[in-house]
Amino acid sequence: MKKNPLFDKCVANVAPEVMEEVSLNVDIANRIYDLLKKRKMTQREFAALMGKRESEISRWLTGSHGFTTTTLAKIAAVLGEPVIEVKKAPEVKYVFIPARGFMTPSESYDGAYNNQSRNYFSMTYFN
């Protein structure tokens, strides 16, 4: 493939966030295309299910169209699979372990330590 220096110069001046947006749109378009292919569904059938014109679906599949979360949710509902997945933080759970007589390092034992106020400490773990 022949490189075009003028094109390379223009792309070099594009803001990183714009490049990232274009990349995301292309990735989403490729995912939609793969889901359509998997279901042996045509663009026309997909457009009818989405209530859109076939020309709009065609623009989606070029990667030149931005997607709202509403549109992504509807596409996922129509195709029966998520189009994108958001990485979620693991659920945090706390375990309370009895620790009779537990003192913090800053406390010194002077015989007046109150066990009832410091009966437990917690430990965090992730699934």
Secondary structure by P-SEA (a helix, b strand, c coil): ccccaaaaaaaaaccaaaaaaaaaaaaaaaaaaaaaaaacccaaaaaaaacccaaaaaaaaaccccccaaaaaaaaaaacccccccccccbbbbbbbbbccccccccccccccccccccbbbbbbcc
